[in-house]
């Protein structure tokens, strides 16, 4: 107690010394600068409040000790903690005095007094037994979630005003996903967040119930579709005649918004831009397009004969860069925003398109001569410190820097299996983690360590050999694995013993996989596209099978799902093709889940989209396809 009393006495003397050395209180408001309402309000409070100094503990009677009438919060949080601790330790039965009641407005109060009082009420926010400036309170409320802010709305008027601050809701709106409604001109940011949340919930509900409008992108003169790809604004497709076409996603979705036919399926034949291949020699066979994709400012295409073509978006109809590859056939073709990589059995090529107005930088690594190895598969990633590639060879695994191919590392050398034709691998976008599938075993490697150390797991003796691994665009610590027996499994890196979920409804080789926080899409070589709810495994929500061709591309975002079905036969019989070209051509399908078609269903079909709460559903012998569709 003596040490505590000494501390309190020294602390009170320090407070008194600071107050005595501070500037004297002005006796007249004329000393304040004109227009400085903040300083004027402070002087007004100093004149109206009666300040008394607290005597030292050694000089006062313990029974008469009371809490200070004004708790200072101006010299840091330690002052408030020390004051509260000292008062409570002296007498626990003493209660903190309530704040001084505000003076009522009277007829004698001037307009300046009311203005100062309003400024004090708007700038001081009550936080339990202290008051904070509004700027500090906003910084605290900025860390709250939407649910917590709505709870704070009901506390008091000050917290209600603070929780409705436009700056808070503007920051929340910026943190939302890109696929959100555009803000109206006179709308508040709080209402914009509300509309975005309701819009997201409606999209989830439409995904679960398969309520969408499907557009079929066709090209009858292009013979056969061979490949497709898309980004957030454009869809690009390559055909067996060497032609590359693009469609605007915004134009496709606007067709749905404008109305048109009442049927669910529509057909769009007119693209925005047509790119023709430079290989148009009539004396030779036209090489079909093997792969297409997007760079930051360009579109690229790789043909079966090894011809690489690069176009600049919306600039002319001729490629700005072409190159003939010497090593064929290409095993894998992958790209980032600035880099394009191709890999054959012997060579690994990299083009750097970081500078749009100059020719790309080209690098080549010969695995036969330089590394005495051959390439089985490869994957690249630019989500981490530097863009890297993980290449699986017949003798070892390699980690290569895409900026300088001479910087490479062999980090795993037990793949000496001559009968192995391909190794499934991928790099996670959320962590520097490489996932390698070798027969019926999965290995994880930490790419951030000096030697790409292996991570201890027990992913062995899997149901079948690993066919496909998808880790890019997956949630953190999770990745997808497809087996040769058409089974799909979700692995969690935090679970060291095995997969956490399994899905079984496919009956053919799985071709594509994609997953987000609640749903999973997959496709196979028989033309089936399935959507799964991760909470309702192992049964899929719905499936579509528009054509019996393999699905070579499938991708979804929050609003659309785009898939491409490419026939195995690239040179169909011309007589049969002229008679009925539609089932032999292959098409791209765009499903827009922002189009709500439930209101256009007949009365007999509306029962299929009802929930268990609908009274009419109990009188019908119809089993709901998604029994948990309304559980959030």
FENNOR-V205483 format. One line per field, one symbol per residue. ss: DSSP state (~ for helix, > for strand, _ for the rest). psi: psi as a letter, one per 40 degrees, with the letter a starting at -180 (. if undefined). Layout:
# FENNOR-V205483
ss=???
psi=???
This chain:
# FENNOR-V205483
ss=_~~~~~~~~~~~~~~~~~~~~_______~~~_____~~~~~~~~~~~~________~~~__~~~____________~~~~~~~~~~~~~~____________________~~~~~~~~~~~~~>>>>__>>>>~~~~~~~~____~~~~~~~____~~~~~~~__~~~~~~~~~~_____________~~~~~~~~~~~~~~~~~~~~~___>>>>>__~~~__>>>>>>___>>>>>>____>>>>>~~~~~~~~~~______>>>>____>>>_____________>>>>>>___>>>>>>___>>>>>>________>>>>_______>>>>___>>>>>___>>>>>>________>>>>>>~~~~~___>>>>>>>______>>>>>>___>>>>>______>>>>>___________>>>>_____>>>>>>__>>>>>>_______>>__________>>>>>_______>>>>>>____>>>>>________>>>______>>>>>>___>>>>>>____>>>>>______>>>>>_____>>>>>>>___>>>>>>>_______~~~~~~__~~~~_>>>>>>_____~~~_____~~~~_____~~~~~_____________
psi=ddddddddddddddddddddeihihieieediihegddddddddddddihhiihiiddeihdeehiiidhhhfefiddddddddddddddhdehihiiihiihihidehidddddddddddddhhhgbeihiidddddddeeeiiddddddddecidddddddehdddddddddeiidgiihhideiiddddddddddddddddddddefhihhhhhigdeechhdiiiiaedihiiiieeeihiiihdddddddddebbieidhihhdhidihhiiegfheeihhhihdiiahadeihihhideehhhhihhfgieiiehihhidhiihdihiiadeihhihaddihihhhfdhdeiiihhihhhddddefiihdiiiiieeadihihhhhiddiihhhhedheegihhehfffghdehdihhiihieeighhhhhhbfihihhhedidefiihhifgifidiihdhhhdheiiheiiihhidefihihihdehedaidiiieeieihhdiiiiadeihiiiaeeehhihihdefiehidiiigdifiihehhiiaedihhihhhidhegihddddddgedeediihhhhheehhedeeiiddedddeiidehdddeeighhhdgefeeh.
